[in-house]
Amino acid sequence: MREYRCTRNALYQHDCAGRNDLRERQGHYIWARNEEEAWQKMAVRYPEETTAGFTVEEWQGGDVKVVEVKRDKDGNVIEE
């Protein structure tokens, strides 16, 4: 199975940044065997939007490092 990033076309039909730029859209991350199965899973979640359709692209997520930033009482970053 692969992870796919899917977006809902119906939400971006007006003049907005997400209309032509998929990076500006809210993504739904779905595990599926292929693009068609990912599309079908979106159709189950949003059946009223199948006419407008969905975008589906294979997602290549990167490694994420979470760090904690500590601040003193004045708001200055404490270097450790």
URSUL-V488751 format. One record per residue. RES is the residue in one small letter. PHI is phi in degrees with one decimal (none if undefined). PSI is psi in degrees with one decimal (999 if undefined). D_FIRST is the distance of its C-alpha to the first C-alpha in whole Angstrom. Layout:
BEGIN
RES|PHI|PSI|D_FIRST / RES|PHI|PSI|D_FIRST
END
This chain:
BEGIN
m|none|150.9|0 / r|-124.5|161.7|4 / e|-99.4|134.1|7 / y|-122.3|143.9|10 / r|-100.9|118.8|13 / c|-115.7|144.3|15 / t|-129.9|157.1|19 / r|-95.7|111.4|22 / n|-61.9|-33.9|24 / a|-59.5|-30.0|27 / l|-76.9|-11.4|27 / y|-125.1|32.4|28 / q|-86.9|-14.4|31 / h|-87.6|177.4|34 / d|-75.1|98.4|35 / c|-150.8|168.4|33 / a|-62.0|-35.0|31 / g|-76.2|-8.2|28 / r|-62.0|-43.5|29 / n|-115.3|-6.7|28 / d|-123.7|104.7|26 / l|-63.2|-23.2|23 / r|-65.1|-23.2|23 / e|-84.8|-5.1|26 / r|-92.2|150.6|24 / q|-73.9|128.1|22 / g|-101.0|151.4|18 / h|-114.1|124.0|16 / y|-100.0|118.4|13 / i|-127.3|134.1|10 / w|-89.2|127.7|6 / a|-154.6|165.7|5 / r|-74.5|-32.1|5 / n|-158.4|177.5|8 / e|-60.8|-39.8|11 / e|-62.5|-42.8|12 / e|-65.6|-38.4|10 / a|-62.2|-43.3|10 / w|-60.2|-44.2|14 / q|-63.6|-37.4|15 / k|-65.6|-37.2|14 / m|-65.3|-38.5|16 / a|-63.8|-34.1|19 / v|-68.5|-40.2|19 / r|-70.7|-37.5|19 / y|-130.9|67.0|22 / p|-62.8|-26.9|23 / e|-75.9|-5.5|26 / e|-111.1|12.2|25 / t|-67.9|-28.6|23 / t|-65.3|-43.1|26 / a|-72.8|-28.7|26 / g|83.7|-175.0|22 / f|-139.3|151.2|19 / t|-94.3|144.4|18 / v|-135.4|125.1|15 / e|-138.7|141.6|14 / e|-63.5|134.8|11 / w|-99.8|130.9|12 / q|-115.3|80.7|13 / g|-69.0|148.2|14 / g|-102.8|173.0|17 / d|-72.1|137.7|19 / v|-118.1|132.2|21 / k|-111.5|123.2|25 / v|-98.7|128.0|26 / v|-125.2|152.1|30 / e|-102.9|129.5|33 / v|-105.0|120.7|36 / k|-100.6|142.1|39 / r|-125.3|151.1|42 / d|-84.4|-177.4|46 / k|-63.7|-18.7|48 / d|-94.5|0.2|49 / g|90.7|4.3|45 / n|-79.6|142.8|45 / v|-70.1|132.2|42 / i|-91.2|115.4|43 / e|-80.9|132.0|42 / e|-109.9|999|41
END
